Amino acid sequence: MSIWWSLHLRREAASVPLARRLLLGTMETAGVDPDVSYELSVALTEACANAVEHGGAAAGPGGPVSEAYRVTAYLDGETCRIEVADSGPGFAGAAAGRWAAVPDEAENGRGLRLIEELADHVHFGRTGRGGALVSFDKIIKWRPDAPLALT
């Protein structure tokens, strides 16, 4: 059995907790270990926050960019994959796997590194329409009483 869902969300701060709660509810219902669920939800929150903040910073070839972003989650067997796609300019330094150093006093700029620490595999790239794409996977651990263990 596998579970997947996709959301098309407005680029507004209020959309971030909605995506996070849906992910946590899905994981709890399926019987995923709470620690794994929490780590995935933090990574998702960071990816969504980036989409909200930076997802429309550039105009596309056909005019203004979309005021929305997409979140898709796949829970299949022992793996959960989450993708967050927007229509923004993408990630500077992502292709080379290098990020600019963030000063200690900075209030933001650590989200992408946090995603890398929380997930088992991360890809920062571009969507087919030129927007930014964050995709990350994590190996799932199940609770002993998991009602929907997908193993």
C-alpha positions in Angstrom: 0.0 0.0 0.0 1.2 3.5 -0.7 -0.2 6.9 0.2 0.3 10.2 -1.6 -1.3 13.6 -1.6 -0.7 16.9 -3.3 -1.6 20.4 -2.3 -1.7 23.6 -4.4 -1.3 26.4 -1.9 -1.2 30.2 -2.0 2.1 31.8 -1.2 1.0 33.0 2.2 2.5 32.3 5.6 -0.8 30.7 6.8 -0.4 27.9 4.2 2.8 26.5 5.9 1.1 25.1 9.0 -1.7 23.6 6.9 0.9 21.5 4.9 2.7 20.6 8.1 -0.5 19.4 9.9 -1.6 17.4 6.9 1.7 15.6 6.8 1.8 15.0 10.6 -1.8 13.7 10.5 -1.1 11.3 7.6 2.0 10.0 9.4 0.3 9.5 12.6 -2.6 7.7 11.0 -0.3 5.4 9.0 1.7 4.6 12.1 5.0 6.3 11.4 7.4 6.7 14.3 6.7 10.2 15.9 10.4 11.2 15.8 10.6 10.5 12.0 7.3 12.4 11.5 8.6 15.4 13.4 11.9 15.5 11.4 10.0 15.4 8.2 7.5 18.0 9.3 10.4 20.4 10.2 12.0 19.9 6.8 8.6 20.4 5.1 8.1 23.6 7.1 11.4 25.0 5.9 10.8 24.1 2.3 7.3 25.7 2.4 8.7 28.8 4.1 11.2 29.2 1.3 8.5 28.8 -1.3 6.4 31.4 0.4 9.3 33.9 0.8 11.1 33.3 -2.4 8.7 31.5 -4.7 7.6 34.5 -6.8 10.7 36.6 -6.8 11.2 36.5 -10.5 9.0 36.9 -13.5 8.5 34.0 -15.8 8.8 34.1 -19.7 5.1 34.6 -20.0 4.8 37.4 -17.5 4.2 37.4 -13.7 4.8 34.2 -11.8 2.2 32.2 -9.9 1.2 33.2 -6.4 1.0 29.6 -5.5 3.3 26.6 -4.8 2.8 22.9 -4.7 3.5 20.3 -2.0 3.4 16.6 -2.8 4.1 13.8 -0.3 4.6 10.1 -1.1 4.7 7.4 1.5 5.6 4.2 -0.1 7.1 1.1 1.7 10.0 2.2 3.8 10.4 5.7 2.2 8.7 9.0 2.4 9.4 11.6 -0.4 8.3 15.2 -0.2 8.5 17.7 -3.0 7.9 21.4 -2.8 7.8 23.3 -6.1 7.3 27.0 -6.8 7.8 29.4 -9.7 10.7 31.4 -8.2 14.2 31.9 -9.4 15.7 28.7 -8.0 18.7 28.3 -5.7 22.0 30.1 -6.0 24.9 27.6 -5.4 22.5 24.6 -5.3 24.0 22.9 -8.4 27.4 22.9 -6.9 26.1 21.9 -3.5 27.6 25.0 -1.9 25.7 27.5 0.3 26.9 30.9 1.3 28.0 31.1 4.9 25.3 32.5 7.2 26.5 35.0 9.8 25.8 34.0 13.4 23.6 37.1 13.9 21.4 36.4 10.8 17.7 35.6 11.5 17.3 33.4 8.5 19.2 31.5 5.8 19.7 28.1 7.5 16.6 26.3 6.2 18.2 24.5 3.3 21.0 23.2 5.5 18.4 22.1 8.0 16.6 20.1 5.4 19.8 18.4 4.4 20.5 17.4 8.0 17.0 16.1 8.6 16.5 14.1 5.4 18.4 11.1 4.1 18.6 12.4 0.5 17.9 15.9 -0.8 17.7 17.4 -4.2 17.5 21.1 -5.0 16.7 21.8 -8.6 14.3 23.4 -11.0 10.8 22.5 -12.1 9.9 21.9 -15.8 8.5 25.4 -15.8 11.7 27.0 -14.4 10.7 27.3 -10.8 12.5 26.0 -7.7 12.1 22.4 -6.6 13.1 20.9 -3.2 12.8 17.1 -3.0 13.8 15.1 0.0 13.5 11.5 1.1 13.6 9.8 4.5 13.6 6.2 5.5 10.5 5.5 7.6 10.5 3.7 10.9 7.1 2.4 12.0 5.5 2.3 15.4 5.0 -1.3 16.7 1.2 -0.8 16.6 1.2 0.8 13.1 -2.2 0.3 11.6 -1.2 1.0 8.0 2.5 -0.2 8.0 3.4 -0.2 4.4 6.1 -2.8 4.7 
